[in-house]
Amino acid sequence: MGCTQSTQQHEEDLSVTERVMGGRRGIDKSERIHSKSEKEKIAAKRSKALAQAAGAGNNDKTPPKLNDAGHLVAEEVVKRVMGSVQSKETILGDVKSGNGEDLIRVRYAALTQRGYYPDDPHKENQDDYYICGSKFGAGEGDAFFAVFDGHGDKGHDCARFAKKRLPSILAAKIKKQRAALNAKKIKTMTENKQEKPKNAFHPSSWPYLDEKQYKDVCRQAHIQCNNELHDEKKVKDFLSGTTAISVGFHAGRMTVSNVGDSRAVLGYRVGGVGLEGTPAEEEKKEISSEGDSELVDATGVKYEPGSIIAIPLSDDQTPYRRDERTRLEKAGARIRTIDQLEGRKPIDENVDDFNLGVDIDEEGDMPRVYCQDHDYPGTAFSRSLGDSIAEDIGVNGEPEILTKRVTKGDEILVIASDGVFEFLTNQRMIDICAACDDPLHACTKLLEASYEQWLNYELRTDDITCIVLFLQSGKADDVAEVSRIMNKVQNEPKSPKMKTISFPSTGDLSK
């Protein structure tokens, strides 16, 4: 087994596509700065890049303005932000039932901020996002939200391709499946000589897909999108690709599909009473005593009623995960950190499992995926759309899918690229959103907090993208389901190289 696609043409692309950061190779994730000499090297590259940009009069690219610390000035940061100008509102759920408890009021917004790379100050944003706030796949109460994080030399092309094709493929499959169910229903009614309802053939009358059927079409859509990306001649995905994290709303459920290491996180209020205004306002309300609201995690920790906790709805697909490492190695991959690859550290096949989302990797020398006889592709993730060379060694587009019925405790949903959570824990993200009065405010605060942390740790900043949804449902909570989802990630011992960062209280986050 190995990278069988490395033909002469591919080898030529490798010379362009392999990312070199401080003399180290790898795709995705930043390389931490360990020493003064490395910082000086990066600073020199920045100066050279800016000088080249200033002298390149034929491309009309003015170098960005920097402050004394070498960071972008505020006006340059603002120029790099795009997205929603105001929060939008929609009604989702089972709109046919006539029961108010089956409806989900949703407010949402999205923002993306182009990163800053000192050695490539005009590098375009490789993140992208997609929003269909209503009638996705001809469903009256359906919606679809997705974030794509491209990587590699053609990562922006891969992200744009996935943004265009994945929702289109999924919507078509949902529509086709529901139409088939409707045809079957009408056939049965005809055979039984039952009177057909008015508009029997209209999409509003079609049956909903059940949980398994919806998951199946999601899986099929991702695989088809990945295959189409491989076949697309205008996009070279040999050493480029994109993550895809999406949430589809259908029949009162939200279904999260994940390929890569972008993330979806739920803000769940224990003993939830539903949103009547904003998450911040609800904290002041008396907690309802309806039902059994006691929530206990796998370690026995009980959460107080009224507290809002972060529950990951996706599991980062990286070589940190033991199950992913095993799968990749069976496909013929080598798993190495860059220090191990360059002989700085001894090879240790037993990489620690980290609880990403709870802990922050400060050192940054994460395990990567390589071919047996080559020092590429060096992906820091174990699944993606694209990356055709890496697919030979197990890096594929098969999504992991999770479904949850939306209930009153579900108040906040964050869908984001790793530019947001590289240095922010899941709980920190939810705390920031809970202190905001609307989704756009929350997006703004997430971008600000993420950007600040990037400046604390690195000389560069990654692209930062997030979609924030505020949810309100009258459906009663299912504590057993919440516990199952919350505890799906194994609680492994923490590694010495990982550190849980403490942050100040969230009382003034909305200021």
C-alpha positions as CSV (number, residue, x, y, z in Angstrom):
1,M,0.0,0.0,0.0
2,G,1.1,3.6,-0.5
3,C,0.6,6.7,-2.5
4,T,0.1,5.1,-5.9
5,Q,-1.0,8.4,-7.6
6,S,2.5,10.0,-7.3
7,T,3.1,10.1,-11.1
8,Q,5.5,12.5,-12.7
9,Q,2.7,15.1,-13.1
10,H,1.8,14.7,-9.4
11,E,5.5,15.0,-8.4
12,E,5.6,18.4,-10.2
13,D,2.5,19.5,-8.2
14,L,4.1,18.3,-5.0
15,S,6.9,20.9,-5.4
16,V,4.3,23.6,-5.4
17,T,1.7,22.2,-3.1
18,E,3.7,21.0,-0.1
19,R,3.7,23.7,2.5
20,V,7.0,24.6,3.9
21,M,6.9,26.4,7.3
22,G,10.1,27.2,8.9
23,G,11.8,24.3,7.0
24,R,9.1,21.9,8.1
25,R,6.5,20.2,5.9
26,G,2.8,19.5,6.4
27,I,-0.7,20.4,5.4
28,D,-3.1,22.2,7.7
29,K,-2.5,23.3,11.3
30,S,0.0,25.9,12.2
31,E,3.6,25.3,13.3
32,R,4.3,26.7,16.7
33,I,7.3,29.0,17.2
34,H,9.6,27.3,19.8
35,S,12.7,29.4,19.9
36,K,14.1,32.9,19.4
37,S,15.9,31.9,16.3
38,E,12.7,30.5,14.7
39,K,10.9,33.8,15.5
40,E,13.7,35.8,13.9
41,K,13.5,33.5,10.8
42,I,9.8,34.2,10.5
43,A,10.3,37.9,11.0
44,A,12.9,38.0,8.3
45,K,10.5,36.1,5.9
46,R,7.8,38.6,6.8
47,S,10.1,41.6,6.0
48,K,11.1,40.0,2.7
49,A,7.6,39.2,1.7
50,L,6.4,42.8,2.5
51,A,9.3,44.3,0.5
52,Q,8.5,42.1,-2.5
53,A,4.8,43.1,-2.2
54,A,5.7,46.8,-2.0
55,G,7.8,46.5,-5.1
56,A,5.3,44.5,-7.2
57,G,3.7,47.5,-8.9
58,N,2.3,45.3,-11.6
59,N,-0.2,43.4,-9.4
60,D,-1.7,46.5,-7.6
61,K,-1.4,44.7,-4.2
62,T,-0.6,47.1,-1.5
63,P,1.1,45.6,1.5
64,P,-1.1,45.5,4.6
65,K,-0.4,48.1,7.3
66,L,1.2,46.7,10.4
67,N,1.7,48.1,13.9
68,D,4.9,48.1,15.9
69,A,4.4,44.5,17.0
70,G,4.1,43.4,13.4
71,H,0.4,42.7,13.6
72,L,-2.3,44.1,11.3
73,V,-3.7,47.4,12.3
74,A,-7.5,47.5,13.1
75,E,-8.6,48.8,9.7
76,E,-6.7,46.0,8.0
77,V,-8.5,43.4,10.2
78,V,-11.9,44.9,9.4
79,K,-11.1,44.7,5.6
80,R,-10.6,40.9,6.0
81,V,-14.1,40.3,7.6
82,M,-17.1,39.3,5.4
83,G,-20.5,37.8,6.1
84,S,-23.8,38.6,7.6
85,V,-24.8,42.3,8.1
86,Q,-27.6,41.3,10.4
87,S,-29.0,38.2,12.1
88,K,-31.8,36.4,10.2
89,E,-34.7,34.4,11.6
90,T,-36.5,31.3,10.3
91,I,-39.0,28.7,11.5
92,L,-37.9,25.1,11.2
93,G,-39.2,21.7,12.4
94,D,-42.4,19.7,11.7
95,V,-44.5,22.6,10.3
96,K,-47.2,20.1,9.1
97,S,-48.1,18.9,12.6
98,G,-49.9,22.0,13.7
99,N,-48.3,21.6,17.1
100,G,-46.3,24.5,18.3
101,E,-43.9,22.3,20.2
102,D,-42.8,20.8,16.9
103,L,-41.6,24.2,15.7
104,I,-38.0,25.5,16.1
105,R,-37.4,29.2,16.1
106,V,-33.9,29.9,14.8
107,R,-31.9,33.1,14.5
108,Y,-28.6,32.8,12.7
109,A,-25.6,34.7,11.4
110,A,-22.2,34.0,9.9
111,L,-18.8,35.7,9.6
112,T,-15.4,34.8,8.1
113,Q,-12.1,36.6,8.5
114,R,-9.2,36.1,6.1
115,G,-6.0,35.1,7.9
116,Y,-2.7,36.8,7.8
117,Y,0.5,35.0,6.7
118,P,3.7,37.1,7.0
119,D,5.4,35.2,4.1
120,D,2.2,35.5,1.9
121,P,0.3,38.6,3.1
122,H,-2.1,38.5,0.2
123,K,-3.1,34.8,0.5
124,E,-6.8,34.5,-0.1
125,N,-9.3,33.1,2.4
126,Q,-9.5,29.3,2.1
127,D,-12.5,29.1,4.4
128,D,-16.1,29.2,3.1
129,Y,-19.6,28.7,4.4
130,Y,-23.1,27.8,3.1
131,I,-26.5,28.8,4.5
132,C,-29.9,27.8,3.4
133,G,-32.2,29.0,6.1
134,S,-35.5,27.4,4.8
135,K,-37.0,25.0,2.4
136,F,-33.8,23.1,1.9
137,G,-34.4,20.1,-0.4
138,A,-38.0,21.2,-0.9
139,G,-38.7,20.8,2.8
140,E,-40.9,23.5,4.4
141,G,-39.2,23.3,7.8
142,D,-35.7,22.2,6.6
143,A,-32.5,24.1,6.5
144,F,-28.8,23.4,5.9
145,F,-25.7,25.1,7.3
146,A,-22.1,24.2,6.5
147,V,-18.5,25.4,7.0
148,F,-15.6,24.4,4.7
149,D,-11.9,24.9,5.6
150,G,-9.6,24.4,2.6
151,H,-6.0,23.5,2.8
152,G,-3.1,23.1,0.5
153,D,-2.1,25.2,-2.5
154,K,-5.6,24.8,-4.1
155,G,-7.5,24.7,-0.9
156,H,-9.7,27.7,-1.7
157,D,-10.8,26.0,-4.9
158,C,-11.6,22.8,-3.0
159,A,-13.7,24.7,-0.4
160,R,-15.6,26.6,-3.1
161,F,-16.3,23.4,-5.0
162,A,-17.6,21.6,-1.9
163,K,-19.7,24.7,-1.1
164,K,-21.3,24.5,-4.5
165,R,-21.7,20.8,-4.9
166,L,-22.3,19.2,-1.5
167,P,-25.6,21.1,-0.7
168,S,-26.8,20.6,-4.2
169,I,-26.2,16.9,-4.2
170,L,-27.7,16.5,-0.7
171,A,-30.8,18.5,-1.6
172,A,-31.4,16.5,-4.7
173,K,-31.1,13.2,-2.8
174,I,-33.4,14.3,-0.1
175,K,-36.0,15.4,-2.6
176,K,-35.7,12.2,-4.6
177,Q,-36.0,10.0,-1.5
178,R,-39.1,11.9,-0.2
179,A,-40.7,11.8,-3.6
180,A,-40.2,8.0,-3.7
181,L,-41.8,7.6,-0.2
182,N,-44.7,9.8,-1.3
183,A,-45.3,7.7,-4.5
184,K,-45.3,4.6,-2.4
185,K,-47.8,6.1,0.0
186,I,-50.1,7.2,-2.8
187,K,-49.9,3.8,-4.4
188,T,-50.9,2.2,-1.1
189,M,-53.9,4.6,-0.8
190,T,-55.0,3.8,-4.3
191,E,-54.8,0.1,-3.7
192,N,-56.8,0.5,-0.6
193,K,-59.3,2.8,-2.4
194,Q,-58.6,5.6,0.0
195,E,-59.3,9.2,-0.9
196,K,-56.1,11.1,-1.7
197,P,-55.6,14.4,0.1
198,K,-55.4,17.7,-1.8
199,N,-52.0,18.5,-3.2
200,A,-51.0,14.9,-2.6
201,F,-48.1,15.3,-5.0
202,H,-46.8,18.6,-3.7
203,P,-43.6,18.5,-1.7
204,S,-45.4,19.9,1.3
205,S,-47.3,16.6,1.5
206,W,-44.3,14.3,1.1
207,P,-43.4,12.1,4.1
208,Y,-40.3,13.0,6.1
209,L,-37.2,10.8,6.0
210,D,-36.5,8.9,9.2
211,E,-33.2,9.2,11.0
212,K,-31.5,6.4,9.2
213,Q,-32.8,7.5,5.8
214,Y,-31.5,11.1,6.3
215,K,-28.1,9.8,7.5
216,D,-27.8,7.6,4.4
217,V,-28.4,10.4,2.0
218,C,-25.9,12.6,3.9
219,R,-23.3,9.9,3.6
220,Q,-24.0,9.3,-0.1
221,A,-23.8,13.1,-0.8
222,H,-20.4,13.5,0.8
223,I,-18.9,10.5,-1.0
224,Q,-20.3,11.7,-4.3
225,C,-19.0,15.2,-3.7
226,N,-15.6,13.8,-2.9
227,N,-15.6,11.7,-6.1
228,E,-16.7,14.7,-8.2
229,L,-13.9,16.8,-6.7
230,H,-11.3,14.1,-7.7
231,D,-12.7,14.2,-11.3
232,E,-12.9,17.9,-11.6
233,K,-10.2,18.9,-14.0
234,K,-10.2,22.6,-13.0
235,V,-9.4,21.8,-9.4
236,K,-6.1,20.0,-8.6
237,D,-6.8,18.1,-5.4
238,F,-3.6,16.0,-5.3
239,L,-2.4,17.7,-2.2
240,S,-5.3,20.0,-1.5
241,G,-8.7,19.5,-0.1
242,T,-11.2,20.8,2.4
243,T,-13.0,19.9,5.6
244,A,-16.8,19.9,5.7
245,I,-18.8,20.3,8.9
246,S,-22.6,20.7,8.3
247,V,-25.9,20.6,10.2
248,G,-29.1,19.7,8.4
249,F,-32.5,20.3,10.0
250,H,-35.2,17.9,9.0
251,A,-38.4,16.7,10.8
252,G,-37.4,18.4,14.1
253,R,-34.0,16.8,14.1
254,M,-30.5,18.2,13.5
255,T,-28.1,15.9,11.8
256,V,-24.4,16.8,11.9
257,S,-22.1,15.4,9.2
258,N,-18.3,15.8,9.8
259,V,-15.4,15.3,7.5
260,G,-12.1,16.6,8.9
261,D,-11.3,18.8,11.9
262,S,-13.8,21.6,11.7
263,R,-16.4,21.4,14.5
264,A,-20.0,21.7,15.6
265,V,-20.7,22.5,19.3
266,L,-24.1,22.7,21.0
267,G,-24.8,25.1,23.9
268,Y,-27.2,23.1,26.1
269,R,-29.0,24.5,29.1
270,V,-29.4,22.0,31.8
271,G,-33.1,21.8,32.8
272,G,-33.7,23.9,29.7
273,V,-36.7,26.3,29.7
274,G,-36.4,27.4,26.1
275,L,-35.5,30.7,24.6
276,E,-38.0,33.5,25.0
277,G,-35.5,36.3,24.4
278,T,-31.8,35.6,24.3
279,P,-29.5,33.1,26.1
280,A,-28.1,35.9,28.3
281,E,-31.6,36.9,29.3
282,E,-32.7,33.3,30.1
283,E,-30.0,33.0,32.7
284,K,-32.1,35.3,34.9
285,K,-35.3,33.3,34.6
286,E,-36.4,30.7,37.1
287,I,-35.5,27.2,35.9
288,S,-38.5,25.0,35.2
289,S,-38.9,21.9,37.3
290,E,-40.5,19.9,34.5
291,G,-39.1,16.4,34.0
292,D,-35.9,14.9,35.2
293,S,-33.2,17.5,34.4
294,E,-30.3,16.0,36.2
295,L,-27.4,15.6,33.8
296,V,-24.3,13.6,34.8
297,D,-21.2,13.0,32.6
298,A,-19.1,9.9,32.3
299,T,-16.9,10.9,35.2
300,G,-19.8,11.4,37.6
301,V,-19.9,15.2,37.4
302,K,-23.4,16.6,37.9
303,Y,-24.4,19.8,36.1
304,E,-26.5,22.3,37.9
305,P,-29.9,23.2,36.5
306,G,-29.7,26.5,34.6
307,S,-26.0,26.1,33.6
308,I,-25.3,26.1,29.9
309,I,-22.7,23.6,28.9
310,A,-20.8,22.9,25.7
311,I,-21.6,19.5,24.0
312,P,-19.5,18.6,21.0
313,L,-21.7,17.3,18.2
314,S,-18.6,16.3,16.1
315,D,-15.4,14.5,16.9
316,D,-12.3,16.0,15.3
317,Q,-10.9,13.4,12.8
318,T,-7.2,13.6,13.4
319,P,-4.4,11.1,14.1
320,Y,-4.8,12.0,17.8
321,R,-7.7,9.5,17.8
322,R,-6.6,5.9,18.3
323,D,-9.4,4.5,16.1
324,E,-8.4,6.9,13.3
325,R,-4.7,6.0,13.6
326,T,-5.5,2.3,13.4
327,R,-7.6,2.8,10.3
328,L,-4.9,4.9,8.6
329,E,-2.1,2.5,9.4
330,K,-4.1,-0.4,8.0
331,A,-4.4,1.6,4.8
332,G,-0.6,1.9,4.7
333,A,0.0,5.3,6.3
334,R,2.9,6.4,8.6
335,I,1.9,8.5,11.6
336,R,4.7,10.9,12.7
337,T,5.1,14.3,14.2
338,I,7.4,16.6,12.4
339,D,10.0,16.3,15.1
340,Q,9.9,12.5,14.7
341,L,10.1,12.8,10.9
342,E,13.2,15.1,11.1
343,G,14.9,12.9,13.8
344,R,14.5,15.5,16.6
345,K,12.5,13.0,18.7
346,P,12.4,9.2,18.8
347,I,9.6,7.5,17.0
348,D,6.8,6.4,19.3
349,E,3.9,4.6,17.8
350,N,1.8,5.1,20.9
351,V,0.6,8.7,20.3
352,D,-1.5,10.0,23.2
353,D,-5.3,10.4,22.7
354,F,-6.2,14.0,23.4
355,N,-9.6,15.4,24.3
356,L,-9.6,18.1,21.6
357,G,-12.2,20.8,22.5
358,V,-11.4,20.5,26.2
359,D,-7.6,20.8,26.0
360,I,-5.4,23.2,23.9
361,D,-2.3,21.8,22.2
362,E,0.2,24.6,23.0
363,E,3.3,22.8,21.6
364,G,1.6,22.2,18.2
365,D,3.7,19.3,16.9
366,M,0.7,17.2,16.2
367,P,0.9,13.7,14.6
368,R,0.5,13.8,10.8
369,V,-0.3,11.4,8.1
370,Y,2.5,10.4,5.6
371,C,3.1,7.9,2.8
372,Q,5.5,5.1,3.7
373,D,8.3,6.2,1.4
374,H,7.6,9.9,1.0
375,D,7.5,12.9,3.3
376,Y,4.1,13.9,2.2
377,P,1.1,14.7,2.4
378,G,1.7,15.4,6.1
379,T,-2.0,16.0,6.8
380,A,-2.9,16.9,10.4
381,F,-6.4,15.5,9.8
382,S,-7.5,11.9,9.0
383,R,-10.4,12.6,6.7
384,S,-11.2,15.3,4.1
385,L,-12.8,16.1,0.8
386,G,-10.2,16.1,-1.9
387,D,-6.5,15.1,-1.1
388,S,-6.5,12.4,-3.7
389,I,-3.0,11.3,-2.9
390,A,-3.8,11.0,0.8
391,E,-6.8,8.9,0.0
392,D,-4.5,6.1,-1.0
393,I,-3.5,5.9,2.7
394,G,-6.9,6.2,4.2
395,V,-7.6,10.0,4.3
396,N,-11.1,9.7,2.8
397,G,-14.4,11.6,2.5
398,E,-16.5,9.3,4.6
399,P,-18.5,11.5,7.1
400,E,-19.2,10.7,10.7
401,I,-22.8,11.5,11.4
402,L,-24.7,12.3,14.5
403,T,-28.4,13.1,14.9
404,K,-30.2,14.8,17.8
405,R,-33.8,15.9,18.2
406,V,-34.0,19.6,18.9
407,T,-35.4,20.2,22.4
408,K,-35.9,23.2,24.7
409,G,-32.4,22.8,26.3
410,D,-30.7,23.3,22.9
411,E,-30.1,27.1,22.9
412,I,-26.8,27.7,20.9
413,L,-25.2,26.0,18.0
414,V,-21.7,26.9,16.7
415,I,-20.4,25.6,13.4
416,A,-16.8,26.7,12.9
417,S,-13.5,26.1,11.2
418,D,-10.4,25.4,13.4
419,G,-9.4,29.0,13.1
420,V,-12.0,29.6,15.9
421,F,-11.2,26.7,18.2
422,E,-7.5,26.3,17.7
423,F,-7.0,28.3,20.9
424,L,-10.5,28.4,22.3
425,T,-12.1,25.5,24.1
426,N,-15.7,24.4,23.3
427,Q,-17.0,25.8,26.6
428,R,-15.2,29.1,26.1
429,M,-16.9,29.4,22.7
430,I,-20.3,28.7,24.2
431,D,-19.7,31.1,27.1
432,I,-18.9,33.9,24.6
433,C,-22.1,33.3,22.6
434,A,-24.3,33.0,25.7
435,A,-23.2,36.5,26.8
436,C,-24.4,38.0,23.5
437,D,-27.8,39.3,22.6
438,D,-28.0,38.0,19.0
439,P,-26.1,35.6,16.7
440,L,-24.2,38.3,14.7
441,H,-23.0,39.8,18.0
442,A,-21.8,36.3,19.0
443,C,-20.0,35.8,15.6
444,T,-18.2,39.1,16.1
445,K,-17.1,38.2,19.6
446,L,-15.9,34.8,18.5
447,L,-13.8,36.3,15.7
448,E,-12.3,38.9,18.1
449,A,-11.5,36.3,20.8
450,S,-10.0,33.8,18.3
451,Y,-7.9,36.5,16.6
452,E,-6.6,37.7,20.0
453,Q,-5.5,34.2,20.9
454,W,-3.8,33.7,17.5
455,L,-1.7,36.9,18.2
456,N,-0.8,35.5,21.7
457,Y,0.6,32.3,20.3
458,E,1.8,33.0,16.7
459,L,3.1,35.5,14.3
460,R,0.4,34.5,11.8
461,T,-3.3,34.1,12.0
462,D,-5.5,31.4,10.3
463,D,-8.7,32.0,8.4
464,I,-11.5,32.2,11.0
465,T,-15.1,31.3,10.1
466,C,-18.2,30.6,12.2
467,I,-21.9,30.2,11.9
468,V,-23.9,30.8,15.1
469,L,-27.5,29.8,15.6
470,F,-29.7,30.7,18.6
471,L,-32.4,28.0,18.9
472,Q,-35.8,28.0,20.7
473,S,-37.9,24.8,20.9
474,G,-40.8,23.7,23.0
475,K,-40.0,20.0,22.8
476,A,-39.2,18.4,26.1
477,D,-35.6,17.5,26.8
478,D,-34.4,13.9,26.5
479,V,-31.7,13.7,29.2
480,A,-30.7,10.2,28.3
481,E,-30.1,11.3,24.7
482,V,-28.1,14.3,25.8
483,S,-26.0,12.2,28.1
484,R,-25.3,9.7,25.3
485,I,-24.1,12.4,23.0
486,M,-22.1,14.3,25.7
487,N,-20.2,11.2,26.7
488,K,-19.5,9.7,23.3
489,V,-15.9,11.0,23.4
490,Q,-13.6,8.8,25.4
491,N,-12.2,10.3,28.5
492,E,-8.5,9.6,28.1
493,P,-5.7,10.8,30.4
494,K,-4.3,14.1,29.5
495,S,-0.8,14.3,28.0
496,P,1.9,16.5,29.5
497,K,2.1,18.5,26.2
498,M,-1.5,19.5,26.5
499,K,-2.8,22.2,28.7
500,T,-6.3,23.3,29.7
501,I,-6.2,27.1,29.5
502,S,-8.1,29.1,32.1
503,F,-10.0,32.2,31.1
504,P,-11.6,35.0,33.1
505,S,-15.3,34.8,33.9
506,T,-17.8,35.6,31.1
507,G,-19.5,38.4,32.9
508,D,-18.1,41.2,30.6
509,L,-17.9,39.2,27.3
510,S,-20.7,41.2,25.7
511,K,-19.0,44.5,26.2
